[in-house]
Amino acid sequence: MYENMIFHICRREEWAAAQSRGSYAGSSQDLADGFIHFSDAQQVEASAAKHRSGQTDLVLLTVDPGALGASLKWEASRGGALFPHLYSDLPLEAVRQVDDLPMGPDGRHLFPRLSDLVNDNREKPRE
């Protein structure tokens, strides 16, 4: 079932600001590109390595794409693969889970098992 979720990585402070505001407008890169970048379960680790290498104090947002409506578009990007792009602010209600994304000793981010995120989400409220 986790294959149906999409994922976004942001700085912890960006997420805290979004919670205060009531929606997430995206990172500085998202704002410059005009949409919020997401990845599916098969893409998210490579996206972190490419775009967030060496960055600490990050969180992984697990998002229900069905809650985003027509503002979510799947568009060709890296290697012609389709990536989800959101052409609006991310409503907090669409975020099903927020997890820390620590840095491992090898300099790569340590991801939780994505299937566990969704299974855990069924039993726990969103942070």
C-alpha contacts under 8 A as a table, 3 or more apart, distances in Angstrom:
res1	aa1	res2	aa2	distance
1	M	4	N	5.84
1	M	5	M	7.72
1	M	115	S	7.41
1	M	118	V	7.45
2	Y	5	M	5.30
2	Y	41	A	7.19
2	Y	114	L	6.48
2	Y	115	S	5.38
2	Y	117	L	7.81
2	Y	118	V	5.77
3	E	6	I	7.78
3	E	40	D	7.00
3	E	41	A	5.86
4	N	40	D	7.80
4	N	64	D	7.48
4	N	65	P	7.48
5	M	40	D	6.72
5	M	41	A	7.24
5	M	62	T	6.49
5	M	63	V	5.69
5	M	64	D	5.23
5	M	65	P	6.27
6	I	38	F	6.27
6	I	39	S	5.67
6	I	40	D	4.67
6	I	41	A	6.60
6	I	62	T	6.05
6	I	63	V	5.24
6	I	64	D	6.52
6	I	65	P	6.42
6	I	84	P	7.60
7	F	38	F	5.37
7	F	39	S	5.25
7	F	40	D	6.05
7	F	41	A	7.15
7	F	44	V	6.67
7	F	60	L	6.72
7	F	61	L	5.49
7	F	62	T	4.90
7	F	63	V	5.89
8	H	37	H	6.78
8	H	38	F	4.90
8	H	39	S	6.57
8	H	44	V	7.83
8	H	60	L	5.87
8	H	61	L	5.11
8	H	62	T	6.91
8	H	63	V	7.71
9	I	38	F	7.95
9	I	48	A	7.45
9	I	58	L	6.67
9	I	59	V	5.76
9	I	60	L	4.73
9	I	61	L	6.19
10	C	14	E	6.51
10	C	15	W	6.86
10	C	27	S	6.83
10	C	58	L	5.57
10	C	59	V	5.66
10	C	60	L	6.81
10	C	61	L	7.86
11	R	14	E	5.25
11	R	15	W	6.57
11	R	56	T	7.90
11	R	57	D	6.02
11	R	58	L	4.41
11	R	59	V	6.13
12	R	15	W	5.20
12	R	16	A	6.23
12	R	57	D	5.84
12	R	58	L	5.27
12	R	59	V	5.70
13	E	16	A	4.96
13	E	17	A	6.13
14	E	17	A	5.16
14	E	18	A	6.22
14	E	24	Y	7.96
14	E	26	G	7.94
14	E	27	S	7.25
15	W	18	A	4.97
15	W	19	Q	6.27
15	W	24	Y	7.14
15	W	59	V	7.91
16	A	19	Q	5.16
16	A	20	S	6.47
17	A	20	S	5.12
17	A	21	R	6.20
17	A	24	Y	7.96
18	A	21	R	4.96
18	A	22	G	5.76
18	A	23	S	5.10
18	A	24	Y	4.65
18	A	25	A	7.48
18	A	92	L	7.97
19	Q	22	G	5.15
19	Q	23	S	6.52
19	Q	24	Y	7.61
19	Q	92	L	7.32
21	R	24	Y	7.66
22	G	91	P	7.27
22	G	92	L	6.49
23	S	89	D	6.24
23	S	90	L	5.71
23	S	91	P	4.90
23	S	92	L	5.45
24	Y	89	D	5.45
24	Y	90	L	4.93
24	Y	91	P	6.55
24	Y	92	L	7.09
25	A	31	L	7.35
25	A	36	I	7.53
25	A	88	S	7.39
25	A	89	D	4.56
25	A	90	L	6.37
26	G	29	Q	7.72
26	G	30	D	5.25
26	G	31	L	6.13
26	G	35	F	7.68
26	G	36	I	5.52
26	G	89	D	7.14
26	G	90	L	7.73
27	S	30	D	4.99
27	S	31	L	6.19
27	S	36	I	7.62
28	S	31	L	5.09
28	S	32	A	6.18
29	Q	32	A	5.06
29	Q	33	D	6.15
30	D	33	D	5.12
30	D	34	G	6.01
30	D	35	F	5.33
30	D	36	I	4.85
30	D	37	H	6.32
31	L	34	G	5.15
31	L	35	F	6.43
31	L	36	I	7.37
33	D	36	I	7.93
34	G	87	Y	6.88
35	F	85	H	5.93
35	F	86	L	5.27
35	F	87	Y	4.67
35	F	88	S	6.76
36	I	85	H	5.57
36	I	86	L	4.95
36	I	87	Y	6.65
36	I	88	S	7.57
36	I	89	D	7.70
36	I	90	L	7.94
37	H	83	F	7.84
37	H	84	P	6.67
37	H	85	H	5.09
37	H	86	L	6.79
38	F	44	V	7.87
38	F	83	F	6.64
38	F	84	P	5.22
38	F	85	H	5.92
38	F	86	L	7.72
39	S	42	Q	7.71
39	S	43	Q	5.35
39	S	44	V	4.99
39	S	47	S	7.25
39	S	83	F	5.83
39	S	84	P	6.15
40	D	43	Q	5.30
40	D	44	V	6.00
40	D	83	F	7.21
40	D	84	P	7.49
41	A	44	V	5.73
41	A	114	L	6.94
42	Q	45	E	7.44
43	Q	46	A	5.63
43	Q	47	S	6.14
44	V	47	S	4.98
44	V	48	A	6.18
45	E	48	A	5.12
45	E	49	A	6.33
45	E	109	H	7.96
45	E	111	F	7.56
46	A	49	A	5.06
46	A	50	K	6.14
47	S	50	K	5.11
47	S	51	H	5.83
47	S	52	R	7.50
48	A	51	H	5.37
48	A	52	R	4.84
48	A	53	S	6.41
48	A	109	H	7.36
49	A	52	R	5.82
49	A	53	S	4.97
49	A	108	R	6.79
49	A	109	H	7.64
50	K	53	S	6.14
52	R	55	Q	5.48
53	S	107	G	7.69
53	S	108	R	7.07
54	G	103	M	7.75
54	G	107	G	6.40
54	G	108	R	7.43
55	Q	58	L	7.21
55	Q	103	M	7.94
56	T	101	L	7.93
56	T	102	P	6.68
56	T	103	M	6.44
57	D	100	D	7.68
57	D	101	L	7.21
57	D	102	P	6.88
58	L	100	D	6.33
58	L	101	L	5.32
58	L	102	P	6.96
59	V	98	V	6.47
59	V	99	D	5.48
59	V	100	D	4.56
59	V	101	L	5.06
60	L	98	V	5.68
60	L	99	D	5.15
60	L	100	D	6.24
60	L	101	L	6.05
61	L	95	V	6.42
61	L	96	R	7.56
61	L	97	Q	5.97
61	L	98	V	4.80
61	L	99	D	6.71
62	T	95	V	5.80
62	T	96	R	5.53
62	T	97	Q	5.11
62	T	98	V	6.36
62	T	117	L	7.82
63	V	94	A	5.59
63	V	95	V	4.45
63	V	96	R	5.50
63	V	97	Q	7.27
64	D	67	A	5.69
64	D	68	L	7.45
64	D	94	A	5.49
64	D	95	V	6.48
64	D	96	R	6.59
65	P	68	L	5.40
65	P	69	G	7.60
65	P	72	L	7.44
65	P	94	A	7.43
66	G	69	G	6.35
67	A	93	E	7.86
67	A	94	A	5.38
68	L	71	S	6.37
68	L	72	L	6.08
68	L	86	L	7.84
68	L	90	L	7.62
68	L	91	P	7.80
68	L	94	A	6.87
69	G	72	L	6.23
70	A	73	K	7.28
71	S	86	L	5.56
71	S	87	Y	5.04
71	S	88	S	6.10
72	L	84	P	6.50
72	L	85	H	5.65
72	L	86	L	4.43
72	L	87	Y	6.32
73	K	84	P	5.64
73	K	85	H	5.27
73	K	86	L	6.35
73	K	87	Y	7.68
74	W	82	L	5.51
74	W	83	F	5.22
74	W	84	P	4.42
74	W	85	H	6.18
75	E	81	A	7.78
75	E	82	L	4.87
75	E	83	F	5.36
75	E	84	P	6.43
75	E	85	H	7.06
76	A	79	G	7.89
76	A	80	G	4.92
76	A	81	A	5.23
76	A	82	L	4.35
76	A	83	F	6.22
77	S	80	G	5.16
77	S	81	A	5.61
77	S	82	L	6.12
77	S	83	F	6.36
78	R	81	A	5.87
86	L	89	D	7.45
86	L	90	L	7.49
90	L	94	A	7.24
91	P	94	A	5.69
91	P	95	V	7.49
92	L	95	V	5.47
93	E	96	R	7.45
95	V	98	V	7.49
95	V	126	R	7.19
96	R	121	N	6.64
96	R	125	P	7.98
96	R	126	R	5.44
97	Q	117	L	7.34
97	Q	121	N	6.46
97	Q	125	P	7.96
97	Q	126	R	5.14
97	Q	127	E	6.33
98	V	126	R	7.21
98	V	127	E	6.17
101	L	109	H	6.14
101	L	110	L	6.00
101	L	111	F	6.19
102	P	109	H	5.62
102	P	110	L	5.58
102	P	111	F	7.80
103	M	106	D	7.97
103	M	107	G	5.94
103	M	108	R	5.70
103	M	109	H	4.37
103	M	110	L	5.85
104	G	107	G	5.40
104	G	108	R	5.42
104	G	109	H	5.60
104	G	110	L	5.68
105	P	108	R	7.42
111	F	114	L	7.73
112	P	116	D	7.38
112	P	117	L	7.15
113	R	116	D	5.36
113	R	117	L	6.63
114	L	117	L	5.09
114	L	118	V	6.83
115	S	118	V	5.59
115	S	119	N	6.37
116	D	119	N	4.98
116	D	120	D	5.82
117	L	120	D	5.21
117	L	121	N	6.06
118	V	121	N	4.88
118	V	122	R	6.68
119	N	122	R	5.57
119	N	123	E	7.47
120	D	123	E	5.55
120	D	124	K	6.29
121	N	124	K	5.15
121	N	125	P	6.86
121	N	126	R	7.36
122	R	125	P	7.97
